[in-house]
Amino acid sequence: MKEPLYVITLFSDGKIKPIYFIWNNRRLKIENITYNWRTVDENGINQHFSVISGSFYYHLLFVTSMSRWYLTEVESTLA
Amino acid sequence: MKWYCHVDMDAFFASVELASKPYFAKFPFAVGGSEKSRTVVSAASYKAREYGIRAGMSMFEAFRKCPNLISVEPDMEKYASISKEIFSIVERIAGNVDIYSVDEGFFHADSMDDALMMAVEIKREIKNNIKITCSAGIAKNKLVAKMASGENKPDGLTLVEDAFSYIGEKRVEDVVGIGRQTTKHLNKLGIYSVKQIRDYPMDILRKHFNSYAFILREVSYGRDSVNMMWNLEDEIKSVGNTHTMEKDTMDRKTLLSLLSILSEHVSFRMKKHNVEGNTVTLTVRYSDFRTFTKQKKVQRHISSPDDIQLYSKIIFDSIEIAMPVRLLGISVSNVRSIGEQMKLDFYSQQKPPIAEAVDEIRRRYGEWAIMKARSLEIKDRNVKGRRMTV
């Protein structure tokens, strides 16, 4: 899964913080960024964010070189 | 005097995944794939360990022990990235770092107090910034520091001031690097505790363990005078690799291609350990899990991929593949260090320049930088290493 996504993002102090994102025509508020990490590939640096919104977990990917956001994983937190 | 600290992440892969997905915290959790996958557990959370789930166990077995187990596929890129961050914290605070693996490393300090303060600071930073815990062990050498870090997991901090007394009380199998086979061998001699190694007559110990006896004796005193942590691993008796096919197959071309990959892999690891052997064993596991092995003794000691492939193919051709194959394995046993008895070995051959060049490319650019065209048949080239011991 790698779905392009609109993400309202705060760029501050050299840091990136996703605030809201729009998915399936719904605006979802990010309640908790549980984890973030970086990887590098042929496109340069990728920033990964594990976030919780409502009762769902989302894995958001920010490709720095293209300034684009993608959704790569969704799952319910109600295991 | 230098003091060493071993920093070891607690259930690293599982902890990273739990930090990402905290809602799994109340469940037994493992990294390693689904129940039906043929993978093994890479890491198990402490809750999963209560059910007897351990790293290295097959996922099938893990689900048998705990049907409610939550599992996720490993994300090695993520762990490598987090590992880099962790060791940069260690380096920033301690001013040095010696990375031992993706989830453990050492630093050194000039005094015990410095080591202790740095360890506390490193543990706090890792917990706050990376959201996982680690355990640290401090001692006057790496071997004892590594053992100490395992004392109070998770989130432990153990200081060993008197290595002699500390290690003397340990059972031999608790010493880092003393494996199952050496333990068995020591137990047969009536040696169960490290203290007993000190009192055992050295000439008898030497008869059983050769030069390894000196290392055992040094360890028994809690010393690391020859950097034993890197030498302590059991003497290699064979080197082998296995590969489980994505799909069971009877296709001869695919199986021969896999033999080629396995031969390259075994040869690469033999060269890494600087050994050669004279017995080739082929393992075949069928789709119904029936497994059999067949050996061939070779007149000379071999380590090149061509030789290993040649003899494993001779074995392969001598058996009838009765049903689809699930797993193939090759191992070379009766090994010795390269260089041993070279002058007496009338069969030894000079390595051709092409083999030297291929070895150099692999050393520089990685194992799969160059390979035989027939190996391209197999897309998934992840093979499992096995290092059998005394």
Contacts between the chains, C-beta under 8 A, distances in Angstrom:
chain1	res1	chain2	res2	distance
A	34	B	19	6.6
A	34	B	20	5.6
A	34	B	21	7.0
A	34	B	22	5.8
A	35	B	16	7.6
A	35	B	19	5.1
A	35	B	20	4.1
A	35	B	131	6.7
A	37	B	78	5.6
A	37	B	81	4.6
A	37	B	82	5.7
A	37	B	85	7.6
A	38	B	81	5.5
A	39	B	77	4.7
A	39	B	78	7.1
A	39	B	81	5.5
A	48	B	78	7.1
A	50	B	20	3.9
A	50	B	21	6.9
A	52	B	23	7.8
A	57	B	21	5.8
A	57	B	23	7.1
A	75	B	21	8.0
A	77	B	21	7.7
A	77	B	23	4.0
A	78	B	23	7.8
A	79	B	23	6.4
A	79	B	24	6.3
A	79	B	27	6.1
A	79	B	70	6.3
